[in-house]
Amino acid sequence: MDCTFCKIVAGDIPSNIRYRDDDVVAFRDINPQAPVHVLIVPKEHITLLSDLTKEQLALVGHMVSVANQLARSEGVCDSGYRVVINCGYQGGQLVPHLHMHLLGGRNLSGTLG
């Protein structure tokens, strides 16, 4: 599969890994939109949020839990942060692999992330 995020998950593309478990990998975005910009990616290739099956719905909850843990470890939990999932090209999804953005470290009001 020619998916950038699958290659990062497999270790074929180096990245700044911030978290890894059996289900997800989190790493710093190479084009950060905020001082803290971490991507949380399922290890399983799921193209779109809308492709999730009923059996996979818990994965999104786990991604949110990881985002909360990372917000604490990145020092943005108390000041505030944003989590974003874009779906499809017109929704702003540039890589066709489900992922969540954790953004923080600056005032994000008025921006969509």
Buried (B, 14 or more C-beta within 10 A) or exposed (E): EEBBBBBBBEEEEEBEBBBEEEBBBBBBBEEEBBEBBBBBBBBEBBBBBEEBEEEEEEBBEBBBEBBBBBBEEBEBBEEBBBBBBBBEEEEEBEBBBBBBBBBBBBEBEEEEB
